[in-house]
Structure formats: structure tokens, C-alpha cells
Amino acid sequence: MSLFKARDWWSTVLGEKEEFDQGCLCLADVDNSGNGQGDEAQAEDLLLEVHLRDPILQVEVGKFVSSCCVAQCPGLEFAV
């Protein structure tokens, strides 16, 4: 399963003056701890769990808008 298929699990309604568009997925507060101490995990902390056959090489947090991309991954190619 491709990491890029995460869009199949996610949808959103766009508002005005957003920092994202309909084709973007942003992860933030990855450890689910606001104080940085790593509280005990709760069942409701889990948003998505999927067994991926291959390793995840990078997870990035930030502003993701399709008009300002640095790289594109069309099919099996990678272009910067």
C-alpha cells in the first residue's frame, strides 16, 4: 500500500483563507502531547492505524498547498 493513498481515508471542507487545499493532508502534534512529556496513550488518541508493508521515510508537518510544491511524485517517478 502506498503512503500517498492516505488521501483515500481523509476528506475536508475548505473554508476561506485556509493554509491548505482539497488535495493536501497535514499531520501535526504527532505525539499527541501538548506538554512534551508523553502522557499515557488513550484509545481516542488513535486517528488512523494502517499496516504498511514498506517503511515511512519521512513525515513532515507544515503548510502544504499544491501550488507551492517542491517535488512531485507522478506514478513511479520522482521529480524535484
C-alpha positions as a LaTeX table, in Angstrom:
\begin{tabular}{lrrr}
\hline
Residue & $x$ (\AA) & $y$ (\AA) & $z$ (\AA) \\
\hline
Met1 & 0.00 & 0.00 & 0.00 \\
Ser2 & 1.31 & 3.44 & $-0.91$ \\
Leu3 & 1.69 & 6.17 & 1.69 \\
Phe4 & 0.24 & 8.54 & $-0.91$ \\
Lys5 & $-3.11$ & 6.69 & $-0.74$ \\
Ala6 & $-3.73$ & 8.28 & 2.68 \\
Arg7 & $-5.92$ & 10.78 & 0.83 \\
Asp8 & $-8.44$ & 7.96 & 0.31 \\
Trp9 & $-9.07$ & 7.93 & 4.10 \\
Trp10 & $-9.28$ & 11.68 & 4.58 \\
Ser11 & $-11.59$ & 14.44 & 3.43 \\
Thr12 & $-12.25$ & 18.02 & 4.43 \\
Val13 & $-14.44$ & 21.01 & 3.72 \\
Leu14 & $-12.47$ & 24.09 & 2.69 \\
Gly15 & $-13.07$ & 27.40 & 4.38 \\
Glu16 & $-11.85$ & 30.85 & 3.41 \\
Lys17 & $-8.19$ & 31.89 & 3.86 \\
Glu18 & $-7.06$ & 28.34 & 4.71 \\
Glu19 & $-3.42$ & 27.24 & 4.58 \\
Phe20 & $-4.33$ & 24.01 & 2.74 \\
Asp21 & $-6.39$ & 22.88 & $-0.24$ \\
Gln22 & $-8.55$ & 19.84 & $-1.04$ \\
Gly23 & $-5.60$ & 17.70 & $-2.18$ \\
Cys24 & $-3.49$ & 18.08 & 0.97 \\
Leu25 & $-3.05$ & 16.13 & 4.18 \\
Cys26 & $-1.14$ & 17.64 & 7.11 \\
Leu27 & $-0.09$ & 15.83 & 10.28 \\
Ala28 & 0.63 & 17.81 & 13.43 \\
Asp29 & 1.06 & 17.23 & 17.16 \\
Val30 & 2.41 & 13.85 & 16.17 \\
Asp31 & 3.00 & 12.64 & 19.74 \\
Asn32 & $-0.46$ & 13.82 & 20.95 \\
Ser33 & 1.15 & 15.51 & 23.94 \\
Gly34 & 0.86 & 19.24 & 24.42 \\
Asn35 & 3.29 & 19.33 & 27.35 \\
Gly36 & 6.05 & 17.28 & 25.70 \\
Gln37 & 6.05 & 14.64 & 28.45 \\
Gly38 & 4.32 & 11.84 & 26.53 \\
Asp39 & 1.19 & 11.08 & 28.55 \\
Glu40 & $-0.25$ & 7.56 & 28.65 \\
Ala41 & $-1.87$ & 6.62 & 25.34 \\
Gln42 & $-5.67$ & 6.56 & 25.17 \\
Ala43 & $-7.84$ & 4.76 & 22.59 \\
Glu44 & $-9.27$ & 8.07 & 21.34 \\
Asp45 & $-5.73$ & 9.32 & 20.52 \\
Leu46 & $-5.61$ & 6.97 & 17.53 \\
Leu47 & $-6.86$ & 8.66 & 14.36 \\
Leu48 & $-5.62$ & 6.20 & 11.76 \\
Glu49 & $-3.85$ & 2.85 & 12.01 \\
Val50 & $-2.74$ & 1.00 & 8.91 \\
His51 & $-0.13$ & $-1.72$ & 8.44 \\
Leu52 & 2.22 & $-0.50$ & 5.71 \\
Arg53 & 4.41 & $-3.08$ & 4.04 \\
Asp54 & 7.24 & $-0.59$ & 3.43 \\
Pro55 & 8.83 & 1.86 & 5.88 \\
Ile56 & 7.78 & 5.50 & 6.06 \\
Leu57 & 10.83 & 7.53 & 5.07 \\
Gln58 & 9.61 & 10.95 & 6.16 \\
Val59 & 6.64 & 12.58 & 7.87 \\
Glu60 & 6.54 & 16.34 & 7.62 \\
Val61 & 4.44 & 18.93 & 9.43 \\
Gly62 & 3.79 & 22.33 & 7.93 \\
Lys63 & 1.92 & 24.30 & 5.29 \\
Phe64 & 1.03 & 22.07 & 2.32 \\
Val65 & $-0.61$ & 23.77 & $-0.67$ \\
Ser66 & $-0.40$ & 22.19 & $-4.12$ \\
Ser67 & 0.60 & 25.50 & $-5.78$ \\
Cys68 & 3.85 & 25.73 & $-3.75$ \\
Cys69 & 5.23 & 22.19 & $-4.01$ \\
Val70 & 8.96 & 21.48 & $-4.09$ \\
Ala71 & 8.64 & 17.98 & $-5.58$ \\
Gln72 & 6.07 & 15.93 & $-7.48$ \\
Cys73 & 5.63 & 12.15 & $-7.41$ \\
Pro74 & 3.68 & 11.17 & $-10.55$ \\
Gly75 & 3.31 & 7.39 & $-10.62$ \\
Leu76 & 6.68 & 5.69 & $-10.19$ \\
Glu77 & 8.75 & 8.80 & $-10.98$ \\
Phe78 & 10.18 & 11.42 & $-8.65$ \\
Ala79 & 10.97 & 14.96 & $-9.82$ \\
Val80 & 12.42 & 17.89 & $-7.87$ \\
\hline
\end{tabular}
